[in-house]
Amino acid sequence: MKIAIVNDQTIAVEALRRALAFEATHEIVWVANNGLQAVEYATRQRPDLILMDLMMPVMDGVEATRLIMQKSPCAIIIVTSDTNRHVSRVFDAMGHGALDVVNTPVVGGDRVAIEPLLRKIHNVGLLIGQLEKRNGTASAATHQTPTSTKTLIAIGASAGGPAALAMLLKELPKNFNAAIVLVQHVDQVFAVSMANWLATQCSLPVRLAKDGEEPEIGTVLLAGTNHHVSLLRTGRLTYTREPLTLVYRPSVDVFFESVASLWKHKAIGVLLTGMGRDGAKGLKMMREQGFLTIAQDEKTSAVYGMPKAAAAIGAAMEILPLEQIAKRLIQVVG
């Protein structure tokens, strides 16, 4: 992979150089010491992946991520020295399209110490390789949507997801008569912070989903581990390691497919901004089971990958701009 580094700290750049040297297939194509320089370099030579610091002079990593995703879109991982201190800024950057976040490795770290960074880079490489197009049309619904008043909103998102989720949830009323389960591609280390952050953005309570609990009316549950979340026949949620081969954990497809197969009431599937195609297959299964399915449109998506894949195979009954999705949910739920 052709990788770029954006960091103003010499010791951090050196730590990243040494970490990348563990994999012979990684090539550092350029190094920028501030966000403005990174935007210029990315325009001249777009890499496969950028390792972006947050706190830099001239232009910080959040603004640099926003501009790069506008002008020369590519995969971006936020690599910063203290993610816990900059939670809000991490999610701002992810809202502009950054895929993931990891702590900066230390100089002299062994393979075990740098494994989190190398694993995330590996996942990005797999995602980039999965962007092939598929054609197809969703089949007709096999049965009518159940009429029960217990409604489940299943939402999947990846790159650009935090900001999109915040905007969507902000528009839902406090007495929203449906249960919501979110599957966002985020490491379990940051899941608690993301749930807390989302809770400050909307009037609904937001917390991590617990193994064995049922989706709850008027509550937003966020998948909170590096395992997949799915439904059991009892209607309760569970975490599972299988399938092991999927690039991102938790997987949107795993949850959507379980809803299509096992949810006995009314459900709506929503697929938001993200790189790759996770969620497209599951959304199609939900449509085939008669559930309403919605995908975010290209114009309002920070990264038009996952919703594009859904649209390409006819998985989405409706393709809507982000600002209209909450209104549609309110209209359907009543």
N, C-alpha and C positions, 0 to 999 in steps of 0.2 A: 504493500500500500504506500502511496505517496502521502506523507504526513507533514503538516506545518505546525510550528510551535509559536504561540503568541504569549510572551511573558517578559516582564521588564526586570526580573531578578536573575542574575547570572547563575546563581547556585541552583535555582529551579530549572533553568534551561539545561544545565549540565545533568541534573538528576533525570530529566526526561530523555536526554540523549542516551544516557547509560541504560535506562529502562528499555528504550526502543531497540537498543543494540542486542537485546536478548533474542530478538526475532529477526532473522536474516532477511525476511521478505519486506521489512519496513524500511522505507527510505525517507529521510528528512529532506524536503525540497526547499524550504526556507524558514527563517526565524524572524519574527517581528517583535519589537520591544514595546509596542503600544497598539491600541485598537485602530487608530487611523492608518498606521503603516500596514496593518494586517488587511484592511479593506483594499488598499492599493495593491498589495502583493497578490491577494486572492483574485483581483481583476486581471492581473497580468498572467498569473499561473495558478489556476484553480487546482488545489490538491484533492485527494480523496477524502481526507479528514483533517480537521484543525483541532489542536489541543489548546483551548482558549482559557487564559486566566481571567479573573473578574476585575480585580483592582489594579488599574494601571493609569499612568499619567496620560494626558492629551485626550484619549478616548478610552472609556472602560470597556470591559468585555461584553456587557449587556448591549450597549449601543453598537459595538463592532459586530456582534452576532446579528443584530437587526439589519444592519446595512449589507452584510455579506449575504444573508439569506434573500435580500432583495435584488442585489446586483450579480452575485456569483454564487448561487446556492450550492452548498456542499454539506457533508456531515460535520457536525461540531460537537465535541465533548468539552464541558467545562471542567478544567483542572485547576483547583484553587487550594490554597494552604489551609483554610479553615472554613469548611462548608457550613458548619453550624452557626457561625457568626454572620453569615451572609445568605441565610435561607431565602429571604425575600428576593434578593438579587438573583439567586440561582433560579428561582421559578420565573422571574422576569425573563431571563435568558432562554429558559426552556419554552416560555411563551412565544418567543421570537423564532423558535425552531431548533434550539440546541437539543441533542438527543439524550444526553445523560450527563452525570456529574460524578467526579471522583476527587479524592484528596491528592495533592501533589506528593509524589514519592520523595523520599529523602535520598541524598547522595550516598552511594555505597550500599543501598538496600539490596537484599538478596532476591532471588526469584519469587519467594513466598510473599515478600513485602510489596512487590510491584505487581503481583498477580491480579488484583482488582482492576488496575489500569489496563493490563494486557488482555484481560477477559472482555472488558468493554470495547477495546479496539477490535478484538476478534469478532464480537457481535456485530459491530458496525460493518466490518468486512463482509459478513454473511448477508446483512441487510442490503448492502449495495449490490451484491450478486443476485438478489432475489427480485430485482425490479423489472423482470421480464413482463411483457403484456400478455393478458389472457383475454379471449373473446368468449362470449356466451350470453345466454339469456336465461333469466330466472324462470322456472316453471311456474305454472299456476298454483295457487294456494290449494292445499289438499283438504283443508277444513276451515270452517269459519272461526274467527277470533272468539275465544271464550267471552261470555258476558258477565263474569264475576266482577265485582267492584274492586277486588284486590288487584291492583295494577303494579307491574314491575317495569321500571325504566332501566334498561341495560345500556350503559354508555362505555365506549372504548375510545382511547386517545393515546397519542404518542408525542412526537416532536410538535411543539406548539400547543400541546394539550393543557398545561396548567392555566394559561391565560384564557383559552377557549372555554374550559370548564368553569372558570371563575365568572366569565361573562354570561354563560348559560344559566348557572345556578343562581346568579344574582337576580335574574328575572323571574324566578319561580317564587310563588307566594309562600308565606309561612305555614299556611294550612293546605299545602299541596297534597292532594289525596292519592299519593302513589309512593311506593318504595323505590329507592334509587340505589343501584350498585355501579360503582365506577371501576373500570380497569384501565389504569394509566401505566405506561412503561416507566417505572421509576424503581430504583433500588430500594430494598426494604430499609436501608439505613436512613433514607430520606422520606419514607412513607408517613411517619408520624408528623414530621414537620409540614408535609404537604397537606395532610388532613387538617392540621391546626390552621394553616394558612388559608385553605379554602373556607374554613368555618368563619374566618373574619370577612370573607367576601360575600356572604349570603345570609339569609335569614333562617335557613334550614340547618339543623345540627349535622355536623360532619364528623365521622370518626372511622377508625379502621374496622374492617369486617372481622368478626371473631369466628373461629372454626366452630361449626355446629349451631350457629344462630340463624334465625329466619330474617329475610329482608323485612324491614319495618316501615310501615306507612309514615310519610313525613320525615324520614331520616335518610341521609346520604351515607352509604357505606363504601369505603375505599379499600380495594384489595391491598393488603399490607405486608406481604412477604414475598420472597423470591420464588415461591411455589405458585402454581396456577390456582385460581379460585373457580369453583364450579358448583352447580346445584346437585343435590341428592334428590331421590324420588320423593323424599319427605318434604321437599321445598326448603330445606335448610342448606346453608352454605358450607363448603368444606375446602380445605387446601390440599393439593396433591402435587407430587413431584412429576408425575407422568402427564404428558409425554416429555421425555428428557431431551428430545432432539430440537425442540423449538428454540428459536434464537432469543426471543425476549420472554422473560418471566416477570410478572404474570402475563399470560397470553389472552388477548381479546377473543380469539377464535375459540379457545377452550370454554370460556364462559358463555359466549353467544350460543355455541353448539349445545351446551347443557341446558340453556333456557329453551332452545328449540325442541329439544328431546323430552324435557322433564317438567317444565313449568305448566301447571294445569289451569292457570288463570289468564288474565289479559296481560299482554306484554308489548313493549315498544323497544326496538333496537336503534341505537344512535351511534354512528361511527364518525368521529371527528378527525381533525388534522393529524398527520403522522407519516413517517417514512416507512416504506415497505408495503406489505399487503395484509398484515395481521388484522383479522376482523372481517375481511371481505367474505370469506367462505362461511363463517359463522352467521354473518348477517343474511346471506343468501338462504341458509337453512331456516332462519327465523321467518323470512318472507315466505318460503315454501310451506311453512306451518300456519300461515295466515296472519302472522303478526305484522303490525305496521313497522316499516324499516325506513330510517332516515339517514342520509349521508350529507356531510357538510360540503358546500360547493367549493370550486377552485378559487374563486376570488377572495374568499374570507379565510382560506386555509393557509397557515404558515408554511406547511409542507403538504402538497397535494399528492400524497402517495396512497395511504390507506383508503380514503374515501374515493379516490380515482379508481383503485382496484375494485372497489365495491360497485361503482358505477359501470365499469367495463364488463362485469359479469351479470349485470341486471339485479344485483342484490338489494338495491335501494328503491323502494317505492316512490320516495320523494327525495329530491336533492335541493337543499335549502341553504341560504346564507346563514351564518352563525346567529345573527340577531333575530332570525325568524324561528329558530328551532324551539326556544322556550315557549313562544306564543303558540306554536303548534302543539306542544306537549300539554299546555294548559287547556287548549281547545279540546283535545282528545280525552284527557283525563276528566275534565269537567269540575 
